Each structure stands twice: as structure tokens, then as C-alpha cells.
Amino acid sequence: MANDINPFESPGVVDEPLVEAGPRNVRDRFSLVGWPVVYILNVILPLMLAWGLTEQHGRYGMFLAMLLVLSGGWYVAVRWTPLARRVIVGALPVALSQFFPILHIYLGMASIMLVGMATGNNVYSGSGGPPIASEPAGFAVTMLVGGGLLLCSAVIGGLLSVVVARRWFSATGGQ
């Protein structure tokens, strides 16, 4: 009991680190398994939209960027578990937002426009061909869209970490 005088006082909260520090903290299975799940959930709509906007060479760059983001997520899950958990929890609402894909479409359009400006191609000039025709363009657009979705997921996860139970973000279950 925290206070012998007031029997109704809640027990004190123990301040503990979310996970033990160390490069080999692989016991957090939630992050290792949860990352590919939310990754697949978040790639459905962007992949469907990007398929029609790319030529074969652009698709090579797109898939290379997708593999890089997937492997980078696993790296973060092992090295920085608290960040990985916030991104995973935040990625669930981002995945659900695909039913009203304003975020995904906006990020895709902005990414295509940025790559078009950087390469000197006017993407929507009415040239008739797909705007993403090269490997670097496919890679860059996919990394920009993926980075934007990851940033949104991290922000939403960070906000949720303030509101919801601590055990969602702790590898030890908040014990």
C-alpha cells in the first residue's frame, strides 16, 4: 500500500525503461512479427495505384525500395524496439485510412511531382506514357511515399503512446 493513512490511494507507478538497452534485444516478437503485418497492410493501395503509373523498369526500382523499407523496419524492430512499437501501433490507423485514401493519394501525387521536378520531367504534361519509367524514379517515388507513411505512423503511434496503455509499447508487457 502506498500510503498507510489513505487505503483508497492508488499504488505508485514504477518508472521503468520500456526495454532493456542493447543491440541484441530480439525477444520482442511483437515488433518482429508485427512489422511485416502492418507493412503488408499499408502497401496494398500504394502498390495498386503505382502499378499503372510505372513501366517495367520503374517497377524494379519500386520493388527494390519496398525491400529496403521492409528490411529497414526489421532492423529498427531489433535495435530500437520502443520506436518500432510506436510505428507499428500507428501504422494500424494508417492502414485503415486506405478505405478513404486521401493520405496515400496525396503522398503519391506529391512524390511523383517531386521526382518529376528533380528529373526535369513534367509528369502531367500529357505525354501519354507512365510517369515512372526508370529504376531511380520508381525507387525515389516509393521511398518518398514509404517515408511519408512511416512518418505519419510514427506521429500517430507517438500520440497514441500518450493516450493508451503503456503495455502496448513495452516489450515486457508493462510489468
N, C-alpha and C positions, 0 to 999 in steps of 0.2 A: 504494500500500500504506500502510495506516495506521501500521504500526509495522515498522521495518526489522529489529527483533530477532525478532519473532514472525511468521512468514509465514502462520500459520493464523488470525490475528486478523481478525475481520470488518471491513469498511470502515466508517468512521463515517457516521452518519446526518446528512444536511444538514437543518437546521431551516429550512424554507421556509414561507411562508404558503400556506394551502390555495388561495386565489385572489387575484388582484390586486384591491385595493380600487378601487371606482369604481362609479358609478351605471349605467354602460352596459356592464357585463360580460355581453354576450349570446352569447358564444362557447360557453357551456356548454350544449350541445344536450341532454345527458343530462337536465338539470333541466327544460328547456323541453318536451321530448318525454315524459320520464318522469312528470312531474306529471299530465297528463291520463290517462295509462295507469293509474297507481295510483289516481287519483280514480275512474275508471270501475269499476275492480275493487272499490273499497271502498264504492261506492254501490249495488251490486246488492241485497244483502239489506236494508239500511235502506229502500230505495225500495219493495221488495216488501212489507215489513211495514207501512210507513207508508201505502201506498195504501189499504188497507182501513180505516185509522183516521182518514182525512181526508174531509171533504166538499170540494166543488169549490173553495170559497173558501180552505180550508186548503191545498189543493194549489197555489194561486197563490203563497202565502207560502212554501211548501216549495220551489218551483222558483226563486223569487227568491233564497232563501238558498243554494240549490245553485249558482246562477250566481255569487253573491258569493264563495263558498268557492273555486270553480274559478278565477275571475279573481284572487282574493287569492293563490292558490297560484302563479300565473304571476308576479305581482308579486314575491313572495318569491324565486322562481327567478331573477329578474333582479337584484334588489337584494342578497339575502343567500344566495348560492349554497351556502356550507357548510351553513347551516341547511336549505335546500331539499333538498340531497342526503341529509342525515340523516333528514328526514321521509320522503323517497321510499324510501330503503332500509328504514326502519322500517315504512312502510306496506305493504310486501310481506307480512311476517308477520301484520299486522293483517288484510289481505285474506284470507290463508289461514285465519285464525281464523273466517271465516264458515262453514266446514264444521262447527264447533262454536260456534254464535253466542252464547255466553254474554256476551261483551263487548258486542256490538251490541244484544242484547235488554236487557241491564241498562242501558245508556246510554239506549236508547229509553224504557224504563219510567220511569227516573229523570227524564228530560227532560219527559215527559208529566206526571208528578206535580208537578214544579217549576212548569211553566206553569199547571197546574190550580190549584195553591196561590196563585200570583201573581195569577191572574184571578178567584179565588173560585169556580171550578167544581170540584166533586168529580168527577174524571174517571171513577172506577169506582163511581159511585153507582147504577148500574143504570138510567140514564135511557134507554138503548136506542139513542141516536144515536152517531155517531162523536165521539170526544173532541176532535178537532181540526177545528173548524168555521169558524174565521176566519183571515184572512190573517196577522194578527200572531201568532196561536197557531201556525200552520204554520211561519212564519218562525222564531219563537223555538225551537220544538222542533227544527227542522232545524239551526239554528245551535248549539244545545247538543249535539246528537248529533255533528255535524261537528267541533265544537271538542274534544269528548272523544276522538274518534277521532284527530284531529290531535295532541292531547297525547300519547296513547298511542304514536302513530307516532314523534313526536319523542323520547320517552323510549327506546323500543326502538332507534331509529336512533342515539341518543347512546351507548347501551350497546354496540351493535354497532360503533360507530366506535372503541371502545377495543380490541375483540377482533379485528376483521378488517383486511384490508389497507388501507393508507392511500389507495391509488389509487381506491378506491370513493368517497371523499369529496373528492377533489381534482379540480378542473376541468382541471388539466394532466396528469392521469393519474399523479400521484405522482412525476413526473420531476424 
